[in-house]
Structures are given as C-alpha cells and as structure tokens.
Amino acid sequence: MISAPTETSKWDKTEITNIFKDAGYEPKETPKIKGLQTILFAIGSNETIWIGATDCQPSELSKRIETIQQVFSDTLEDIEITINGFILNSTPPQPTSDILVFDNTETLRDYINAHRNTPLPPDEMENFEAFSSYISTVIEYLGRL
C-alpha cells in the first residue's frame, strides 16, 4: 500500500529543525493548527516563537498565528510573546508584512543565521524553562482545535 504524501514531504523537516537548533532556538513539537500542519515550532529567549509552514499562502499562516495569539491572550496576563512566521514555498507568493517567505532552505538558513537567538544569562534559565513548559501545553491544546 502506498501512502499519500504529507504536506511537508518535499521539505526536509530535520534540516529545517537543525537550522533553528544551530541558531540557538529550541524546537518543539509541530502541531497541526486548524488543518494547517506546521513544519517548525521553535522558541527562543525573550519569549520569542518561530512558526513555519510549507506551500501555503501567508494569509493561512497569519490566521493560525492569530489563533495562537488568542490562546496567549486568554491564558496569560502582561506577558508579550513575539511570534515570527515563515513559509517555505517552491513558488513564493507575495510576502506580507508579518509572514516571511523563503523559496529554499538555504535562504532560510541565511536569514536565521543573521537573526540568531540571544543566549540566555544563567539567572533567566528558570524563566525560560517555565516558558518552554507553557508552550508545550499550548501546542498540545492547539493540536486539539
């Protein structure tokens, strides 16, 4: 029996994950958010999140980011979380002001290497671990939407 290709089959998820790991980000599970399978979900210092998808319109990812922001708004007070979205697309659509678009992993790597995660000072590790745990819980919730 031949299985149907997944939405992310032509992109190497391991390579994309390693791009972010090498730049100091912590990859997390990649949830399917309201039907859109993400290829990357990574966190960084200063409450920063990177979310990546493939072969979709920027507006689709923007809608999923709005969903995530609503979860944050409903569950957190006075904590600003920065969400950076990107799409890998063989034939790039027009980029938008809030979603980055890359046509291959090399351009993604170049961009992320220029925007590396800021290393955490030792006294902020406990806060980062709490943020990481919170994000894991949110990802689990998003997978149920």
KESE-409247 format. One record per atom (N, C-alpha, C, O): residue number from 1; z, x, y. Coordinates in nm, 3 decimals, always signed. Each point is the difference from the previous one (the first is absolute). Layout:
BEGIN
<filum NUM,<Z,X,Y>>
...
//
This chain:
BEGIN
<filum 1,<+0.000,+0.084,-0.119>>
<filum 1,<+0.000,-0.084,+0.119>>
<filum 1,<+0.000,+0.089,+0.125>>
<filum 1,<+0.081,+0.092,+0.010>>
<filum 2,<-0.169,-0.120,+0.082>>
<filum 2,<-0.010,+0.078,+0.123>>
<filum 2,<+0.081,-0.072,+0.106>>
<filum 2,<-0.015,-0.120,+0.021>>
<filum 3,<+0.101,+0.196,+0.046>>
<filum 3,<+0.081,-0.063,+0.105>>
<filum 3,<-0.076,+0.004,+0.132>>
<filum 3,<-0.079,+0.091,+0.027>>
<filum 4,<+0.105,-0.189,+0.055>>
<filum 4,<-0.063,-0.007,+0.132>>
<filum 4,<+0.056,+0.109,+0.089>>
<filum 4,<+0.118,+0.033,-0.009>>
<filum 5,<-0.202,+0.025,+0.094>>
<filum 5,<+0.051,+0.103,+0.090>>
<filum 5,<+0.101,-0.059,+0.098>>
<filum 5,<-0.010,-0.117,+0.039>>
<filum 6,<+0.104,+0.197,-0.001>>
<filum 6,<+0.098,-0.046,+0.098>>
<filum 6,<-0.056,+0.023,+0.140>>
<filum 6,<-0.099,+0.071,+0.017>>
<filum 7,<+0.162,-0.131,+0.081>>
<filum 7,<-0.045,+0.013,+0.137>>
<filum 7,<+0.002,+0.146,+0.047>>
<filum 7,<-0.075,+0.038,+0.090>>
<filum 8,<+0.161,+0.042,-0.148>>
<filum 8,<+0.016,+0.137,+0.046>>
<filum 8,<-0.061,+0.101,-0.097>>
<filum 8,<+0.028,+0.119,+0.011>>
<filum 9,<-0.111,-0.165,-0.105>>
<filum 9,<-0.047,+0.088,-0.106>>
<filum 9,<-0.086,+0.117,+0.048>>
<filum 9,<+0.004,+0.106,-0.062>>
<filum 10,<-0.081,-0.121,+0.169>>
<filum 10,<-0.085,+0.111,+0.042>>
<filum 10,<+0.074,+0.101,+0.087>>
<filum 10,<-0.055,+0.105,+0.033>>
<filum 11,<+0.176,-0.134,+0.003>>
<filum 11,<+0.082,+0.092,+0.079>>
<filum 11,<+0.108,+0.057,-0.090>>
<filum 11,<+0.057,-0.072,-0.082>>
<filum 12,<-0.030,+0.199,+0.097>>
<filum 12,<+0.100,+0.067,-0.083>>
<filum 12,<+0.138,-0.020,+0.063>>
<filum 12,<+0.037,+0.067,+0.096>>
<filum 13,<+0.038,-0.160,-0.154>>
<filum 13,<+0.132,-0.033,+0.055>>
<filum 13,<+0.092,+0.122,-0.002>>
<filum 13,<+0.078,+0.019,+0.094>>
<filum 14,<-0.086,+0.062,-0.199>>
<filum 14,<+0.084,+0.120,-0.008>>
<filum 14,<-0.031,+0.096,+0.114>>
<filum 14,<+0.091,+0.058,+0.060>>
<filum 15,<-0.218,-0.039,-0.031>>
<filum 15,<-0.039,+0.088,+0.111>>
<filum 15,<+0.054,-0.052,+0.133>>
<filum 15,<+0.051,+0.077,+0.081>>
<filum 16,<-0.063,-0.205,-0.059>>
<filum 16,<+0.048,-0.061,+0.124>>
<filum 16,<+0.151,+0.015,+0.011>>
<filum 16,<+0.053,+0.036,+0.105>>
<filum 17,<+0.017,-0.062,-0.214>>
<filum 17,<+0.146,+0.017,-0.002>>
<filum 17,<+0.037,+0.144,+0.031>>
<filum 17,<+0.092,+0.026,+0.078>>
<filum 18,<-0.163,+0.069,-0.138>>
<filum 18,<+0.029,+0.142,+0.023>>
<filum 18,<-0.027,+0.044,+0.144>>
<filum 18,<+0.069,+0.088,+0.051>>
<filum 19,<-0.167,-0.147,+0.013>>
<filum 19,<-0.026,+0.030,+0.141>>
<filum 19,<+0.127,-0.028,+0.082>>
<filum 19,<+0.040,+0.080,+0.085>>
<filum 20,<+0.022,-0.193,-0.112>>
<filum 20,<+0.120,-0.038,+0.074>>
<filum 20,<+0.121,+0.080,-0.043>>
<filum 20,<+0.081,+0.039,+0.084>>
<filum 21,<-0.066,-0.014,-0.213>>
<filum 21,<+0.110,+0.083,-0.048>>
<filum 21,<-0.006,+0.138,+0.064>>
<filum 21,<+0.101,+0.051,+0.048>>
<filum 22,<-0.220,+0.008,-0.048>>
<filum 22,<-0.018,+0.134,+0.056>>
<filum 22,<+0.030,+0.005,+0.149>>
<filum 22,<+0.033,+0.106,+0.054>>
<filum 23,<-0.044,-0.220,+0.012>>
<filum 23,<+0.028,-0.007,+0.144>>
<filum 23,<+0.145,-0.040,+0.027>>
<filum 23,<+0.037,-0.024,+0.115>>
<filum 24,<+0.045,+0.016,-0.221>>
<filum 24,<+0.143,-0.025,+0.018>>
<filum 24,<+0.043,-0.145,-0.007>>
<filum 24,<+0.115,-0.031,+0.029>>
<filum 25,<-0.206,-0.060,-0.066>>
<filum 25,<+0.036,-0.141,-0.012>>
<filum 25,<+0.048,-0.030,-0.142>>
<filum 25,<-0.032,+0.073,-0.094>>
<filum 26,<+0.107,-0.181,+0.079>>
<filum 26,<+0.050,-0.041,-0.132>>
<filum 26,<-0.077,-0.124,-0.047>>
<filum 26,<+0.022,-0.109,+0.052>>
<filum 27,<-0.112,+0.125,-0.150>>
<filum 27,<-0.073,-0.115,-0.052>>
<filum 27,<+0.092,-0.097,-0.072>>
<filum 27,<+0.098,+0.040,-0.063>>
<filum 28,<-0.131,-0.167,+0.072>>
<filum 28,<+0.073,-0.107,-0.067>>
<filum 28,<-0.097,-0.075,-0.091>>
<filum 28,<-0.118,+0.035,-0.007>>
<filum 29,<+0.168,-0.137,-0.062>>
<filum 29,<-0.088,-0.087,-0.079>>
<filum 29,<-0.101,-0.066,+0.095>>
<filum 29,<+0.027,-0.018,+0.118>>
<filum 30,<-0.144,-0.016,-0.172>>
<filum 30,<-0.104,-0.061,+0.083>>
<filum 30,<-0.013,-0.148,-0.033>>
<filum 30,<-0.059,-0.037,-0.102>>
<filum 31,<+0.115,-0.048,+0.187>>
<filum 31,<-0.001,-0.143,-0.032>>
<filum 31,<-0.136,-0.065,+0.027>>
<filum 31,<-0.080,+0.048,+0.080>>
<filum 32,<+0.059,-0.158,-0.149>>
<filum 32,<-0.111,-0.090,+0.033>>
<filum 32,<+0.062,-0.101,+0.096>>
<filum 32,<+0.095,-0.070,-0.035>>
<filum 33,<-0.148,+0.064,+0.156>>
<filum 33,<+0.058,-0.086,+0.104>>
<filum 33,<-0.096,-0.114,+0.028>>
<filum 33,<-0.108,+0.021,+0.057>>
<filum 34,<+0.147,-0.141,-0.097>>
<filum 34,<-0.084,-0.119,+0.019>>
<filum 34,<-0.143,+0.025,-0.045>>
<filum 34,<-0.095,-0.031,+0.072>>
<filum 35,<+0.082,+0.088,-0.192>>
<filum 35,<-0.131,+0.019,-0.060>>
<filum 35,<-0.069,+0.132,+0.031>>
<filum 35,<-0.101,+0.032,-0.063>>
<filum 36,<+0.152,+0.046,+0.158>>
<filum 36,<-0.061,+0.129,+0.033>>
<filum 36,<+0.079,+0.112,-0.065>>
<filum 36,<+0.117,+0.022,+0.033>>
<filum 37,<-0.181,+0.049,-0.126>>
<filum 37,<+0.067,+0.112,-0.066>>
<filum 37,<-0.002,+0.122,+0.092>>
<filum 37,<-0.106,+0.043,+0.045>>
<filum 38,<+0.223,+0.010,-0.017>>
<filum 38,<+0.008,+0.122,+0.081>>
<filum 38,<-0.021,+0.121,-0.091>>
<filum 38,<+0.028,-0.005,-0.119>>
<filum 39,<-0.078,+0.113,+0.178>>
<filum 39,<-0.019,+0.124,-0.076>>
<filum 39,<+0.107,+0.102,+0.037>>
<filum 39,<+0.021,+0.097,-0.072>>
<filum 40,<+0.047,-0.121,+0.185>>
<filum 40,<+0.108,+0.091,+0.040>>
<filum 40,<+0.104,-0.078,+0.081>>
<filum 40,<-0.033,-0.087,+0.081>>
<filum 41,<+0.158,+0.121,-0.106>>
<filum 41,<+0.112,-0.048,+0.080>>
<filum 41,<+0.095,+0.120,+0.003>>
<filum 41,<+0.059,+0.035,-0.102>>
<filum 42,<-0.046,+0.026,+0.218>>
<filum 42,<+0.083,+0.121,+0.011>>
<filum 42,<+0.089,-0.011,+0.122>>
<filum 42,<-0.036,-0.063,+0.100>>
<filum 43,<+0.154,+0.125,-0.109>>
<filum 43,<+0.093,-0.003,+0.112>>
<filum 43,<+0.023,+0.141,+0.053>>
<filum 43,<-0.018,+0.099,-0.070>>
<filum 44,<+0.059,-0.095,+0.197>>
<filum 44,<+0.030,+0.127,+0.062>>
<filum 44,<+0.119,-0.012,+0.092>>
<filum 44,<+0.061,-0.107,+0.011>>
<filum 45,<-0.029,+0.215,+0.055>>
<filum 45,<+0.113,+0.002,+0.092>>
<filum 45,<-0.025,-0.095,+0.117>>
<filum 45,<-0.111,-0.047,+0.022>>
<filum 46,<+0.217,+0.021,+0.052>>
<filum 46,<-0.006,-0.090,+0.116>>
<filum 46,<-0.051,-0.139,-0.035>>
<filum 46,<-0.071,-0.063,+0.078>>
<filum 47,<+0.109,+0.015,-0.199>>
<filum 47,<-0.037,-0.133,-0.047>>
<filum 47,<-0.150,-0.024,+0.013>>
<filum 47,<-0.044,-0.097,+0.062>>
<filum 48,<-0.034,+0.185,-0.120>>
<filum 48,<-0.145,-0.008,+0.002>>
<filum 48,<-0.053,-0.036,-0.138>>
<filum 48,<+0.050,+0.048,-0.101>>
<filum 49,<-0.150,-0.134,+0.099>>
<filum 49,<-0.065,-0.042,-0.124>>
<filum 49,<-0.151,+0.018,+0.014>>
<filum 49,<-0.057,-0.028,+0.105>>
<filum 50,<-0.005,+0.075,-0.213>>
<filum 50,<-0.146,+0.005,-0.011>>
<filum 50,<-0.041,-0.096,-0.112>>
<filum 50,<+0.055,+0.006,-0.110>>
<filum 51,<-0.151,-0.093,+0.140>>
<filum 51,<-0.053,-0.093,-0.099>>
<filum 51,<-0.151,+0.017,-0.004>>
<filum 51,<-0.067,-0.006,+0.103>>
<filum 52,<+0.015,+0.026,-0.223>>
<filum 52,<-0.143,+0.017,-0.015>>
<filum 52,<-0.060,-0.101,-0.096>>
<filum 52,<+0.063,-0.041,-0.096>>
<filum 53,<-0.187,+0.003,+0.125>>
<filum 53,<-0.077,-0.089,-0.088>>
<filum 53,<-0.141,+0.056,-0.009>>
<filum 53,<-0.035,+0.096,+0.069>>
<filum 54,<-0.046,-0.157,-0.153>>
<filum 54,<-0.137,+0.049,-0.016>>
<filum 54,<-0.100,-0.114,+0.008>>
<filum 54,<+0.027,-0.114,-0.040>>
<filum 55,<-0.143,+0.148,+0.092>>
<filum 55,<-0.116,-0.090,+0.000>>
<filum 55,<+0.033,-0.143,+0.043>>
<filum 55,<-0.031,-0.096,-0.070>>
<filum 56,<+0.094,+0.086,+0.184>>
<filum 56,<+0.028,-0.131,+0.057>>
<filum 56,<-0.017,+0.008,+0.151>>
<filum 56,<-0.019,+0.109,+0.055>>
<filum 57,<+0.024,-0.220,+0.010>>
<filum 57,<-0.011,-0.003,+0.145>>
<filum 57,<+0.135,+0.033,+0.064>>
<filum 57,<+0.105,-0.034,-0.055>>
<filum 58,<-0.107,+0.100,+0.169>>
<filum 58,<+0.127,+0.029,+0.069>>
<filum 58,<+0.084,-0.125,+0.023>>
<filum 58,<+0.123,+0.006,-0.006>>
<filum 59,<-0.187,-0.118,+0.033>>
<filum 59,<+0.076,-0.123,+0.024>>
<filum 59,<+0.081,-0.042,-0.121>>
<filum 59,<+0.109,-0.057,+0.014>>
<filum 60,<-0.160,+0.084,-0.136>>
<filum 60,<+0.075,-0.033,-0.122>>
<filum 60,<+0.129,+0.079,-0.007>>
<filum 60,<+0.106,-0.055,-0.029>>
<filum 61,<-0.115,+0.186,+0.055>>
<filum 61,<+0.121,+0.083,-0.005>>
<filum 61,<+0.093,-0.036,+0.115>>
<filum 61,<+0.122,+0.000,-0.017>>
<filum 62,<-0.177,-0.030,+0.133>>
<filum 62,<+0.084,-0.041,+0.115>>
<filum 62,<+0.083,-0.122,-0.034>>
<filum 62,<+0.118,-0.008,+0.037>>
<filum 63,<-0.177,-0.089,-0.107>>
<filum 63,<+0.074,-0.121,-0.038>>
<filum 63,<+0.115,+0.034,-0.094>>
<filum 63,<+0.108,-0.059,+0.010>>
<filum 64,<-0.130,+0.153,-0.102>>
<filum 64,<+0.106,+0.039,-0.093>>
<filum 64,<+0.111,+0.076,+0.073>>
<filum 64,<+0.118,-0.015,-0.032>>
<filum 65,<-0.156,+0.095,+0.129>>
<filum 65,<+0.100,+0.072,+0.082>>
<filum 65,<+0.083,-0.101,+0.079>>
<filum 65,<+0.120,+0.019,+0.016>>
<filum 66,<-0.184,-0.124,+0.034>>
<filum 66,<+0.075,-0.105,+0.070>>
<filum 66,<+0.103,-0.065,-0.094>>
<filum 66,<+0.111,-0.030,+0.042>>
<filum 67,<-0.150,+0.010,-0.167>>
<filum 67,<+0.093,-0.055,-0.100>>
<filum 67,<+0.120,+0.092,-0.017>>
<filum 67,<+0.114,-0.045,-0.003>>
<filum 68,<-0.141,+0.175,-0.009>>
<filum 68,<+0.108,+0.098,-0.016>>
<filum 68,<+0.090,+0.001,+0.123>>
<filum 68,<+0.122,+0.003,-0.012>>
<filum 69,<-0.183,-0.005,+0.130>>
<filum 69,<+0.079,+0.000,+0.123>>
<filum 69,<+0.088,-0.124,+0.009>>
<filum 69,<+0.111,+0.006,+0.053>>
<filum 70,<-0.160,-0.120,-0.104>>
<filum 70,<+0.081,-0.121,+0.001>>
<filum 70,<+0.121,+0.015,-0.094>>
<filum 70,<+0.109,-0.046,+0.033>>
<filum 71,<-0.129,+0.109,-0.147>>
<filum 71,<+0.112,+0.026,-0.092>>
<filum 71,<+0.104,+0.089,+0.071>>
<filum 71,<+0.120,-0.026,-0.009>>
<filum 72,<-0.167,+0.129,+0.077>>
<filum 72,<+0.092,+0.088,+0.072>>
<filum 72,<+0.075,-0.078,+0.108>>
<filum 72,<+0.121,+0.015,+0.017>>
<filum 73,<-0.194,-0.098,+0.056>>
<filum 73,<+0.061,-0.079,+0.107>>
<filum 73,<+0.107,-0.096,-0.055>>
<filum 73,<+0.103,-0.021,+0.063>>
<filum 74,<-0.131,-0.035,-0.181>>
<filum 74,<+0.094,-0.095,-0.061>>
<filum 74,<+0.123,+0.068,-0.059>>
<filum 74,<+0.104,-0.064,-0.015>>
<filum 75,<-0.115,+0.194,-0.019>>
<filum 75,<+0.109,+0.064,-0.073>>
<filum 75,<+0.070,+0.114,+0.074>>
<filum 75,<+0.104,+0.048,-0.044>>
<filum 76,<-0.160,-0.005,+0.155>>
<filum 76,<+0.061,+0.111,+0.076>>
<filum 76,<+0.026,-0.040,+0.143>>
<filum 76,<-0.071,-0.083,+0.058>>
<filum 77,<+0.172,+0.142,-0.002>>
<filum 77,<+0.026,-0.017,+0.142>>
<filum 77,<-0.004,+0.135,+0.068>>
<filum 77,<+0.057,+0.097,-0.049>>
<filum 78,<-0.124,-0.091,+0.161>>
<filum 78,<+0.002,+0.119,+0.087>>
<filum 78,<-0.048,+0.129,-0.066>>
<filum 78,<+0.041,+0.109,+0.042>>
<filum 79,<-0.127,-0.119,-0.143>>
<filum 79,<-0.058,+0.121,-0.059>>
<filum 79,<-0.151,-0.013,+0.011>>
<filum 79,<-0.059,-0.093,-0.055>>
<filum 80,<-0.002,+0.185,+0.124>>
<filum 80,<-0.144,+0.000,+0.019>>
<filum 80,<-0.065,+0.082,-0.111>>
<filum 80,<+0.030,+0.119,-0.015>>
<filum 81,<-0.117,-0.182,-0.062>>
<filum 81,<-0.073,+0.069,-0.107>>
<filum 81,<-0.146,+0.008,+0.040>>
<filum 81,<-0.063,-0.101,+0.030>>
<filum 82,<+0.010,+0.222,-0.029>>
<filum 82,<-0.139,+0.023,+0.036>>
<filum 82,<-0.086,-0.007,-0.125>>
<filum 82,<+0.025,+0.073,-0.097>>
<filum 83,<-0.125,-0.159,+0.098>>
<filum 83,<-0.090,-0.013,-0.114>>
<filum 83,<-0.138,+0.050,+0.042>>
<filum 83,<-0.059,-0.049,+0.096>>
<filum 84,<+0.009,+0.147,-0.171>>
<filum 84,<-0.135,+0.053,+0.021>>
<filum 84,<-0.086,-0.048,-0.116>>
<filum 84,<+0.033,+0.024,-0.116>>
<filum 85,<-0.143,-0.090,+0.147>>
<filum 85,<-0.090,-0.048,-0.103>>
<filum 85,<-0.130,+0.076,+0.000>>
<filum 85,<-0.050,+0.042,+0.104>>
<filum 86,<-0.006,-0.023,-0.225>>
<filum 86,<-0.131,+0.063,-0.010>>
<filum 86,<-0.077,-0.061,-0.116>>
<filum 86,<+0.056,-0.055,-0.095>>
<filum 87,<-0.187,+0.068,+0.105>>
<filum 87,<-0.091,-0.047,-0.103>>
<filum 87,<-0.094,+0.113,-0.037>>
<filum 87,<-0.050,+0.071,+0.087>>
<filum 88,<+0.028,-0.056,-0.216>>
<filum 88,<-0.106,+0.087,-0.050>>
<filum 88,<-0.116,-0.092,-0.035>>
<filum 88,<+0.015,-0.092,-0.081>>
<filum 89,<-0.130,+0.117,+0.141>>
<filum 89,<-0.115,-0.087,-0.017>>
<filum 89,<-0.125,+0.084,-0.008>>
<filum 89,<-0.027,+0.079,+0.091>>
<filum 90,<-0.052,-0.095,-0.196>>
<filum 90,<-0.122,+0.078,-0.015>>
<filum 90,<-0.096,-0.022,+0.116>>
<filum 90,<-0.064,+0.094,+0.047>>
<filum 91,<+0.054,-0.215,-0.002>>
<filum 91,<-0.082,-0.032,+0.116>>
<filum 91,<+0.094,-0.059,+0.104>>
<filum 91,<+0.023,-0.121,+0.004>>
<filum 92,<+0.032,+0.207,+0.080>>
<filum 92,<+0.107,-0.043,+0.090>>
<filum 92,<-0.038,-0.115,+0.093>>
<filum 92,<-0.105,+0.002,+0.064>>
<filum 93,<+0.193,-0.102,-0.059>>
<filum 93,<-0.016,-0.104,+0.103>>
<filum 93,<+0.044,+0.060,+0.133>>
<filum 93,<+0.048,+0.113,+0.005>>
<filum 94,<-0.065,-0.186,+0.098>>
<filum 94,<+0.046,+0.047,+0.130>>
<filum 94,<+0.151,+0.014,-0.001>>
<filum 94,<+0.070,-0.094,-0.038>>
<filum 95,<-0.018,+0.210,+0.079>>
<filum 95,<+0.145,+0.013,+0.007>>
<filum 95,<+0.057,-0.093,+0.107>>
<filum 95,<-0.068,-0.040,+0.094>>
<filum 96,<+0.193,+0.008,-0.113>>
<filum 96,<+0.069,-0.081,+0.100>>
<filum 96,<+0.105,+0.088,+0.065>>
<filum 96,<+0.020,+0.115,-0.038>>
<filum 97,<+0.046,-0.170,+0.137>>
<filum 97,<+0.101,+0.079,+0.070>>
<filum 97,<+0.123,+0.026,-0.086>>
<filum 97,<+0.075,+0.094,+0.025>>
<filum 98,<-0.053,-0.177,-0.128>>
<filum 98,<+0.123,+0.017,-0.078>>
<filum 98,<-0.023,+0.046,-0.144>>
<filum 98,<+0.098,+0.032,-0.068>>
<filum 99,<-0.221,-0.027,+0.019>>
<filum 99,<-0.028,+0.043,-0.137>>
<filum 99,<-0.098,+0.117,+0.006>>
<filum 99,<-0.108,-0.010,+0.058>>
<filum 100,<+0.147,+0.121,-0.120>>
<filum 100,<-0.090,+0.116,-0.009>>
<filum 100,<-0.096,-0.021,-0.116>>
<filum 100,<+0.037,-0.059,-0.102>>
<filum 101,<-0.160,+0.108,+0.116>>
<filum 101,<-0.099,-0.013,-0.106>>
<filum 101,<-0.057,+0.137,-0.032>>
<filum 101,<-0.042,+0.074,+0.090>>
<filum 102,<+0.043,-0.040,-0.220>>
<filum 102,<-0.053,+0.129,-0.046>>
<filum 102,<-0.108,-0.027,-0.105>>
<filum 102,<+0.012,-0.092,-0.080>>
<filum 103,<-0.118,+0.173,+0.082>>
<filum 103,<-0.107,-0.020,-0.097>>
<filum 103,<+0.016,+0.086,-0.125>>
<filum 103,<-0.075,-0.016,-0.097>>
<filum 104,<+0.172,+0.108,+0.098>>
<filum 104,<+0.026,+0.081,-0.120>>
<filum 104,<+0.140,+0.061,+0.009>>
<filum 104,<+0.065,-0.004,+0.104>>
<filum 105,<-0.021,+0.059,-0.215>>
<filum 105,<+0.137,+0.053,-0.003>>
<filum 105,<+0.014,+0.128,+0.080>>
<filum 105,<+0.110,+0.034,+0.043>>
<filum 106,<-0.219,+0.039,-0.021>>
<filum 106,<+0.010,+0.123,+0.080>>
<filum 106,<+0.032,-0.032,+0.146>>
<filum 106,<+0.082,+0.069,+0.061>>
<filum 107,<-0.145,-0.171,-0.006>>
<filum 107,<+0.032,-0.037,+0.139>>
<filum 107,<+0.142,-0.054,+0.009>>
<filum 107,<+0.070,+0.023,+0.099>>
<filum 108,<-0.026,-0.096,-0.203>>
<filum 108,<+0.139,-0.046,-0.004>>
<filum 108,<+0.094,+0.120,-0.004>>
<filum 108,<+0.098,+0.004,+0.074>>
<filum 109,<-0.127,+0.093,-0.161>>
<filum 109,<+0.084,+0.119,-0.012>>
<filum 109,<+0.010,+0.075,+0.133>>
<filum 109,<+0.108,+0.039,+0.042>>
<filum 110,<-0.221,-0.021,+0.024>>
<filum 110,<-0.001,+0.069,+0.129>>
<filum 110,<+0.088,-0.073,+0.102>>
<filum 110,<+0.077,+0.063,+0.073>>
<filum 111,<-0.089,-0.194,-0.069>>
<filum 111,<+0.079,-0.078,+0.096>>
<filum 111,<+0.149,+0.009,-0.031>>
<filum 111,<+0.082,+0.023,+0.089>>
<filum 112,<-0.046,-0.041,-0.215>>
<filum 112,<+0.142,+0.001,-0.038>>
<filum 112,<+0.059,+0.139,+0.018>>
<filum 112,<+0.115,+0.013,+0.041>>
<filum 113,<-0.191,+0.090,-0.072>>
<filum 113,<+0.050,+0.137,+0.024>>
<filum 113,<+0.027,+0.025,+0.147>>
<filum 113,<+0.089,+0.078,+0.035>>
<filum 114,<-0.164,-0.143,+0.052>>
<filum 114,<+0.024,+0.012,+0.144>>
<filum 114,<+0.115,-0.090,+0.048>>
<filum 114,<+0.048,+0.014,+0.112>>
<filum 115,<-0.005,-0.106,-0.199>>
<filum 115,<+0.108,-0.095,+0.033>>
<filum 115,<+0.105,+0.002,-0.111>>
<filum 115,<+0.035,-0.104,-0.057>>
<filum 116,<+0.015,+0.221,+0.029>>
<filum 116,<+0.098,+0.020,-0.107>>
<filum 116,<+0.133,-0.069,+0.033>>
<filum 116,<+0.032,-0.026,+0.116>>
<filum 117,<+0.044,-0.002,-0.220>>
<filum 117,<+0.133,-0.056,+0.017>>
<filum 117,<+0.092,+0.103,+0.064>>
<filum 117,<-0.004,+0.118,-0.036>>
<filum 118,<+0.085,-0.162,+0.129>>
<filum 118,<+0.098,+0.087,+0.062>>
<filum 118,<+0.114,+0.023,-0.099>>
<filum 118,<+0.059,-0.097,-0.048>>
<filum 119,<-0.026,+0.223,+0.016>>
<filum 119,<+0.109,+0.024,-0.095>>
<filum 119,<+0.133,-0.058,+0.053>>
<filum 119,<+0.028,+0.000,+0.120>>
<filum 120,<+0.050,-0.050,-0.214>>
<filum 120,<+0.129,-0.059,+0.036>>
<filum 120,<+0.108,+0.107,+0.011>>
<filum 120,<+0.008,+0.091,-0.083>>
<filum 121,<+0.075,-0.101,+0.186>>
<filum 121,<+0.117,+0.087,+0.003>>
<filum 121,<+0.098,-0.046,-0.109>>
<filum 121,<+0.003,-0.118,-0.033>>
<filum 122,<+0.076,+0.210,-0.021>>
<filum 122,<+0.092,-0.035,-0.109>>
<filum 122,<+0.091,-0.118,+0.030>>
<filum 122,<+0.033,-0.078,-0.089>>
<filum 123,<+0.009,+0.064,+0.215>>
<filum 123,<+0.093,-0.109,+0.032>>
<filum 123,<-0.068,-0.138,+0.003>>
<filum 123,<+0.069,-0.101,+0.018>>
<filum 124,<-0.201,+0.093,-0.035>>
<filum 124,<-0.069,-0.128,-0.003>>
<filum 124,<-0.046,-0.041,-0.140>>
<filum 124,<-0.061,-0.105,-0.017>>
<filum 125,<+0.090,+0.188,-0.083>>
<filum 125,<-0.044,-0.029,-0.137>>
<filum 125,<+0.059,-0.130,-0.053>>
<filum 125,<-0.069,-0.076,-0.069>>
<filum 126,<+0.194,+0.049,+0.099>>
<filum 126,<+0.064,-0.122,-0.049>>
<filum 126,<-0.069,-0.124,+0.058>>
<filum 126,<-0.023,-0.097,-0.072>>
<filum 127,<-0.010,+0.100,+0.201>>
<filum 127,<-0.071,-0.111,+0.063>>
<filum 127,<-0.139,-0.018,-0.062>>
<filum 127,<-0.044,-0.113,-0.023>>
<filum 128,<-0.024,+0.225,-0.005>>
<filum 128,<-0.133,-0.009,-0.060>>
<filum 128,<+0.008,-0.060,-0.140>>
<filum 128,<-0.086,-0.080,-0.037>>
<filum 129,<+0.186,+0.117,-0.038>>
<filum 129,<+0.015,-0.056,-0.134>>
<filum 129,<+0.028,-0.150,+0.005>>
<filum 129,<-0.047,-0.075,-0.086>>
<filum 130,<+0.122,+0.030,+0.185>>
<filum 130,<+0.024,-0.144,+0.018>>
<filum 130,<-0.131,-0.070,+0.038>>
<filum 130,<-0.029,-0.109,-0.050>>
<filum 131,<-0.050,+0.170,+0.137>>
<filum 131,<-0.131,-0.053,+0.039>>
<filum 131,<-0.090,-0.009,-0.124>>
<filum 131,<-0.066,-0.102,-0.021>>
<filum 132,<+0.064,+0.206,-0.059>>
<filum 132,<-0.082,+0.004,-0.121>>
<filum 132,<+0.039,-0.112,-0.096>>
<filum 132,<-0.087,-0.066,-0.056>>
<filum 133,<+0.215,+0.046,+0.038>>
<filum 133,<+0.049,-0.106,-0.088>>
<filum 133,<-0.040,-0.138,+0.053>>
<filum 133,<-0.043,-0.086,-0.076>>
<filum 134,<+0.057,+0.066,+0.207>>
<filum 134,<-0.038,-0.126,+0.063>>
<filum 134,<-0.149,-0.026,-0.021>>
<filum 134,<-0.039,-0.111,-0.035>>
<filum 135,<-0.044,+0.212,+0.056>>
<filum 135,<-0.145,-0.016,-0.014>>
<filum 135,<-0.036,-0.032,-0.146>>
<filum 135,<-0.089,-0.081,-0.024>>
<filum 136,<+0.157,+0.142,-0.071>>
<filum 136,<-0.025,-0.032,-0.141>>
<filum 136,<+0.028,-0.148,-0.028>>
<filum 136,<-0.074,-0.064,-0.074>>
<filum 137,<+0.180,+0.012,+0.134>>
<filum 137,<+0.034,-0.142,-0.015>>
<filum 137,<-0.108,-0.087,+0.064>>
<filum 137,<-0.040,-0.101,-0.058>>
<filum 138,<-0.006,+0.139,+0.176>>
<filum 138,<-0.105,-0.075,+0.069>>
<filum 138,<-0.129,+0.000,-0.083>>
<filum 138,<-0.065,-0.103,-0.013>>
<filum 139,<+0.029,+0.217,-0.044>>
<filum 139,<-0.121,+0.010,-0.082>>
<filum 139,<+0.010,-0.094,-0.120>>
<filum 139,<-0.097,-0.068,-0.034>>
<filum 140,<+0.213,+0.064,-0.028>>
<filum 140,<+0.021,-0.090,-0.113>>
<filum 140,<-0.020,-0.144,+0.044>>
<filum 140,<-0.063,-0.079,-0.071>>
<filum 141,<+0.117,+0.043,+0.186>>
<filum 141,<-0.015,-0.135,+0.054>>
<filum 141,<-0.147,-0.030,+0.031>>
<filum 141,<-0.050,-0.106,-0.035>>
<filum 142,<-0.020,+0.201,+0.100>>
<filum 142,<-0.140,-0.021,+0.036>>
<filum 142,<-0.086,-0.026,-0.122>>
<filum 142,<-0.096,-0.078,+0.006>>
<filum 143,<+0.128,+0.142,-0.116>>
<filum 143,<-0.076,-0.020,-0.123>>
<filum 143,<+0.011,-0.140,-0.056>>
<filum 143,<-0.079,-0.039,-0.086>>
<filum 144,<+0.177,-0.037,+0.133>>
<filum 144,<+0.020,-0.137,-0.048>>
<filum 144,<-0.065,-0.104,+0.090>>
<filum 144,<-0.004,-0.118,-0.035>>
<filum 145,<-0.046,+0.161,+0.150>>
<filum 145,<-0.061,-0.097,+0.095>>
<filum 145,<-0.134,-0.051,-0.049>>
<filum 145,<-0.063,-0.081,+0.068>>
//
